[in-house]
C-alpha cells in the first residue's frame, strides 16, 4: 500500500483541495443566501430589467428614468402573469367547488359500502385473523396520520417561506432599480479596483458558466412546458373537468425537485379506484406514465445538450448529495456547480490543478478532446 500512497498522495491532495473548495463555496453561498437573500434576488431582477433599461437609455432617456420605466414594466408584467394565472385558477377551481358536494356524496357512499362489506367479511374471520387485521388497520392509520402531519407541516412551511420570499423579492426589485441606475459607476469601480486574477475568473464565468446556466434554465422551462402539454392533452382526451387548472398544477409540481406529476396522479387514481371509476383511474395512470417516461427520456437529452452534461445519473446524484448536505440552497446550486466543473474540465484547468503520476497513464487524465480538435482544425486552416 505504501507505494500506492507515494504515487497518488499528490493526486489525493489536489482532489481533496478541490472538494474542500467546492464545499466551502456551497456552504458560504447557502449562508449568504440565508443572510442576504434580497441581494442575490436583486441580481436576478437586474438581469431581467437591464436590457430594457439599456434600450431606453440608448433612445435618449436618462438612465434614472430608463431604469424606473424598466422596473415599472417588469412589475406590470409580473402582475399581469399573476392576475392571468389567478383568474384561470379561480375560474377552474370554482367549478370544482360547485361539484364538491357531489364528490363528497360519492366518497361517503363508497366509504359506507366498503365499511359494511369489511365488517361482514371481518365478522366471518377467525378471532386471530381479526386481531391481525385490526393491527394492520391501526398501523395503516398511524402511517397515514404521520403522512398527513408531514404534508400539513410542509404546507405551512411553504406558506411561511413564500411570504418571506415575496418580502425579499419586493426589496430585491428596489435594489435592482438602484443597481441599474448606478451600473456604470459600479462597472468603473470594478475595472479599476478589481485584481487581475478576479477579472480573469469573472471573464471565465461570464463567457462560459453564465451562458451554460442560461441554457440550463431554458431547458428546464422547456421540460415544464412538455409536462404541461402532455398532461393537458391527456386530460382533454379523458374528458376530465378543469383540465387546464390541473395541468397548471401538474406543471407547478414538476418544477419542485423530487416531486413531479406522480404526487398528483397517484392519490387521484387511488381515489377513483375506491369509488369504482376504474376506467378513468387507468387512463390517469397511463397519462402519468407517458408524461414521466417522455420527461425522463427528454431530460438527459435537453439538459445535457444545454449544459454539456449528458449523464442523468451524475446530475441526479449531485443534486441529491447537495440537497442532503446544504438543503434547498444546495439543490439550487448543484447544476451551477456541475456546469462550473464541466467548463473547468473543457478549458483544461482540472488538468493543470490535479497532478497524476505520469507513469500510470498512456495519456494525461482530464485531457480535453475538444481543445485538441480545435487546435487540429486551426492547424489545417493555417496550412490551407
C-alpha positions in Angstrom: 0.0 0.0 0.0 2.9 2.4 0.7 4.0 2.6 -3.0 0.4 3.4 -3.9 0.3 6.2 -1.4 3.6 7.5 -2.6 2.3 7.6 -6.2 -1.1 9.1 -5.6 -0.7 11.3 -2.5 -0.4 14.5 -4.6 -3.4 13.5 -6.6 -5.5 12.8 -3.5 -4.3 16.1 -2.0 -5.3 18.1 -5.1 -8.7 16.4 -5.4 -9.3 16.9 -1.7 -8.4 20.6 -2.1 -10.9 21.0 -4.9 -13.6 19.1 -3.0 -12.9 21.4 0.1 -13.2 24.5 -2.2 -16.5 23.3 -3.6 -17.8 22.6 -0.1 -16.8 26.0 1.1 -18.4 27.6 -1.9 -21.6 25.8 -1.3 -21.5 26.4 2.5 -20.8 30.1 2.1 -23.3 30.6 -0.7 -26.1 28.9 1.4 -25.3 31.0 4.4 -25.0 34.2 2.4 -28.4 33.5 0.8 -30.0 33.0 4.2 -28.5 36.3 5.4 -28.9 38.4 2.3 -31.5 36.8 0.1 -32.7 40.2 -1.3 -29.2 41.0 -2.6 -29.0 37.7 -4.5 -32.5 38.1 -5.9 -31.7 41.7 -6.9 -29.1 40.3 -9.4 -31.8 38.1 -11.0 -34.2 41.1 -11.2 -31.4 43.3 -12.6 -30.7 40.7 -15.2 -34.3 40.9 -16.3 -34.7 44.6 -16.3 -31.3 45.8 -17.6 -31.8 45.0 -21.3 -34.9 47.2 -21.4 -33.2 49.9 -19.4 -30.2 50.0 -21.8 -32.6 50.2 -24.8 -34.5 53.2 -23.3 -31.2 54.8 -22.4 -29.9 54.4 -26.0 -33.0 56.1 -27.2 -32.0 59.2 -25.3 -33.8 58.7 -22.0 -31.8 59.4 -18.8 -30.6 56.3 -17.1 -32.6 57.0 -14.0 -35.9 57.3 -15.9 -34.9 54.3 -18.1 -34.3 52.1 -15.1 -37.5 53.3 -13.4 -39.5 52.6 -16.6 -37.9 49.2 -17.0 -38.8 48.3 -13.4 -42.4 49.6 -13.9 -42.8 47.4 -17.0 -41.3 44.4 -15.1 -43.8 44.9 -12.2 -46.7 45.2 -14.7 -45.6 42.1 -16.5 -45.4 40.1 -13.2 -48.8 41.4 -12.1 -50.3 40.5 -15.5 -48.9 37.0 -15.2 -50.2 36.5 -11.7 -53.5 38.0 -12.5 -54.0 35.8 -15.5 -53.0 32.7 -13.7 -55.1 33.6 -10.7 -58.1 34.3 -13.0 -57.7 30.9 -14.7 -57.2 29.1 -11.4 -60.2 30.8 -9.7 -62.4 30.0 -12.7 -61.4 26.4 -12.8 -61.5 25.8 -9.0 -64.9 27.5 -8.8 -66.2 24.6 -10.9 -64.5 22.2 -8.5 -66.2 23.9 -5.6 -69.6 23.6 -7.3 -69.1 19.9 -7.8 -67.7 19.4 -4.3 -71.0 18.3 -2.7 -71.3 15.6 -5.5 -67.8 14.4 -4.8 -68.4 14.3 -1.1 -71.6 12.3 -1.5 -69.7 9.8 -3.7 -67.0 9.4 -1.1 -69.5 9.0 1.7 -71.4 6.4 -0.2 -68.4 4.4 -1.2 -66.9 4.6 2.3 -70.1 3.3 3.8 -70.3 0.5 1.3 -66.7 -0.6 1.9 -67.2 -0.3 5.7 -70.3 -2.6 5.6 -68.5 -5.0 3.3 -65.4 -5.1 5.5 -67.5 -5.6 8.7 -69.3 -8.6 7.1 -66.0 -10.1 5.9 -64.2 -9.5 9.2 -67.0 -10.9 11.2 -66.7 -14.2 9.3 -63.0 -14.5 10.0 -61.4 -16.4 13.0 -60.6 -14.3 16.1 -56.8 -14.4 15.5 -57.1 -13.2 11.9 -59.5 -10.4 13.1 -56.9 -9.2 15.6 -54.2 -9.3 12.9 -56.5 -7.3 10.5 -57.1 -4.7 13.3 -53.4 -4.4 13.9 -52.9 -3.8 10.2 -55.6 -1.1 10.1 -54.0 0.5 13.2 -50.6 0.5 11.6 -52.0 1.9 8.3 -53.9 4.6 10.3 -50.7 5.6 12.1 -48.7 5.8 8.9 -51.5 7.9 7.2 -51.6 10.2 10.2 -47.9 10.8 10.1 -48.0 11.5 6.3 -50.9 13.9 6.9 -48.9 15.7 9.6 -45.9 15.9 7.3 -48.0 17.2 4.5 -49.6 19.8 6.7 -46.3 20.9 8.2 -44.8 21.1 4.7 -47.7 23.2 3.5 -47.4 25.6 6.5 -43.7 25.9 6.0 -44.2 26.5 2.3 -46.7 29.4 3.0 -44.3 30.9 5.5 -41.3 30.6 3.1 -43.4 32.0 0.3 -44.4 35.0 2.4 -40.7 35.6 3.3 -39.8 35.2 -0.4 -42.3 37.8 -1.5 -41.0 40.3 1.0 -37.4 39.6 -0.1 -38.4 39.9 -3.8 -40.0 43.3 -3.2 -36.8 44.5 -1.6 -34.9 42.9 -4.5 -36.8 45.0 -7.0 -35.8 48.2 -5.2 -32.2 47.1 -5.0 -32.2 46.2 -8.7 -33.5 49.6 -9.6 -30.6 51.3 -7.8 -28.2 48.8 -9.3 -29.4 49.5 -12.8 -29.3 53.2 -12.2 -25.7 53.1 -10.9 -24.4 50.2 -13.0 -21.8 52.3 -14.9 -20.4 53.6 -11.6 -20.0 50.0 -10.3 -18.5 48.8 -13.6 -15.9 51.6 -13.4 -15.0 50.7 -9.8 -14.8 47.0 -10.8 -12.5 47.8 -13.8 -10.1 50.0 -11.7 -10.1 48.2 -8.4 -10.5 44.5 -9.1 -7.3 42.4 -9.1 -6.4 40.7 -12.4 -7.0 37.2 -11.1 -10.6 38.1 -10.2 -11.0 39.7 -13.6 -9.9 36.5 -15.3 -12.2 34.5 -13.1 -15.1 36.8 -13.9 -14.5 36.6 -17.6 -14.3 32.8 -17.4 -17.7 32.8 -15.5 -19.3 35.2 -17.9 -18.1 33.7 -21.2 -18.6 30.0 -20.2 -20.6 29.4 -17.0 -23.3 32.0 -17.2 -24.1 31.1 -20.7 -24.5 27.5 -19.8 -26.7 28.4 -16.8 -28.9 30.5 -19.1 -29.2 27.5 -21.4 -30.0 25.2 -18.4 -32.9 27.5 -17.3 -34.3 27.5 -20.8 -34.0 23.7 -20.8 -35.9 23.4 -17.5 -38.6 25.8 -18.9 -38.9 23.5 -22.0 -39.3 20.4 -19.8 -42.0 22.0 -17.7 -43.8 23.1 -20.9 -43.6 19.5 -22.2 -45.2 18.2 -18.9 -47.9 20.8 -19.1 -48.8 20.0 -22.8 -48.8 16.2 -22.2 -51.0 16.4 -19.1 -53.4 18.9 -20.6 -53.8 16.8 -23.8 -54.2 13.6 -21.8 -56.9 15.2 -19.5 -58.7 16.5 -22.6 -58.7 13.1 -24.1 -60.1 11.6 -20.9 -62.7 14.4 -20.8 -61.7 15.5 -17.3 -63.2 18.7 -16.0 -60.9 21.6 -15.1 -58.2 20.2 -17.4 -56.3 23.5 -17.7 -56.0 24.2 -14.0 -55.0 20.6 -13.3 -52.3 20.8 -16.0 -51.0 24.0 -14.5 -50.9 22.4 -11.0 -49.0 19.4 -12.5 -46.5 21.8 -14.2 -46.1 23.6 -10.9 -45.3 20.3 -9.1 -43.0 19.3 -12.0 -40.8 22.4 -11.1 -40.4 21.2 -7.5 -37.4 18.9 -7.0 -38.0 15.2 -6.4 -41.8 15.5 -6.7 -43.4 15.8 -10.1 -46.6 14.6 -11.6 -47.0 11.3 -9.6 -47.7 13.4 -6.4 -51.0 14.4 -8.0 -51.9 11.5 -10.2 -51.3 8.6 -7.8 -53.7 9.7 -5.0 -56.2 10.7 -7.6 -56.1 7.3 -9.2 -56.4 5.6 -5.9 -59.5 7.6 -5.1 -61.0 6.7 -8.4 -60.3 3.0 -7.9 -62.0 3.2 -4.5 -65.1 5.0 -5.9 -65.3 2.4 -8.7 -64.3 4.7 -11.6 -61.7 2.2 -12.9 -61.6 3.4 -16.5 -60.7 7.0 -15.6 -58.2 5.7 -13.0 -56.4 3.6 -15.6 -56.5 6.5 -18.0 -54.9 8.8 -15.5 -52.1 6.2 -14.7 -51.5 5.9 -18.5 -51.2 9.7 -18.8 -48.9 9.8 -15.8 -46.7 7.0 -17.2 -46.5 8.6 -20.6 -45.6 12.0 -19.1 -43.0 10.6 -16.8 -41.4 8.4 -19.5 -41.3 11.2 -22.0 -39.8 13.6 -19.5 -37.2 11.1 -18.3 -36.2 10.4 -21.9 -36.1 14.1 -22.9 -34.4 15.4 -19.7 -30.9 14.0 -20.2 -31.0 15.0 -23.9 -32.4 18.5 -23.4 -30.5 19.3 -20.2 -27.3 17.5 -21.4 -27.3 19.5 -24.7 -27.8 22.7 -22.9 -25.1 22.4 -20.3 -22.9 19.7 -21.9 -23.6 17.1 -19.2 -25.4 14.2 -20.7 -25.3 11.8 -17.7 -28.7 11.9 -15.8 -27.1 9.7 -13.1 -24.4 12.3 -12.5 -26.8 15.2 -12.3 -29.3 13.5 -10.1 -26.6 12.1 -7.8 -25.0 15.5 -7.4 -28.4 17.1 -6.8 -29.3 14.6 -4.0 -26.0 14.9 -2.3 -26.2 18.7 -2.4 -29.8 18.6 -1.1 -28.8 16.4 1.8 -25.8 18.5 2.8 -26.9 22.1 2.1 -30.7 21.9 1.8 -32.6 23.8 -0.8 -29.7 26.2 -1.5 -27.5 23.2 -2.3 -30.2 21.8 -4.7 -30.4 25.2 -6.5 -26.6 25.5 -6.7 -25.9 21.9 -7.8 -26.5 22.4 -11.5 -24.4 25.6 -11.4 -21.5 23.6 -9.8 -21.8 20.9 -12.4 -21.7 23.5 -15.1 -18.6 25.0 -13.5 -16.8 21.7 -13.2 -17.6 20.9 -16.8 -16.2 24.2 -18.0 -13.1 23.8 -15.9 -12.6 20.5 -17.5 -13.2 21.7 -21.0 -10.9 24.7 -20.6 -8.1 22.5 -19.2 -8.0 23.8 -15.6 -8.6 20.5 -13.9 -5.7 19.0 -15.8 -3.5 21.8 -14.5 -4.7 21.6 -10.9 -4.8 17.8 -10.4 -1.4 16.1 -10.6 -1.3 12.5 -11.7 1.7 10.1 -11.7 2.7 10.3 -15.4 4.0 6.7 -15.5 0.5 5.3 -14.7 -1.3 6.7 -17.8 -0.8 6.5 -21.5 -2.3 10.0 -21.8 -3.0 12.5 -19.1 -6.4 12.2 -17.4 -8.9 15.0 -18.0 -7.4 15.6 -21.4 -9.6 18.0 -23.3 -10.5 16.4 -26.6 -12.5 19.5 -27.7 -9.4 21.7 -27.4 -7.3 19.2 -29.3 -9.8 19.1 -32.2 -10.0 22.9 -32.3 -6.2 23.0 -32.4 -6.1 20.5 -35.3 -8.7 22.4 -37.2 -6.8 25.6 -36.6 -3.6 24.0 -37.9 -5.4 22.7 -41.0 -6.8 26.2 -41.7 -3.4 27.8 -41.4 -1.8 25.2 -43.7 -4.5 25.8 -46.3 
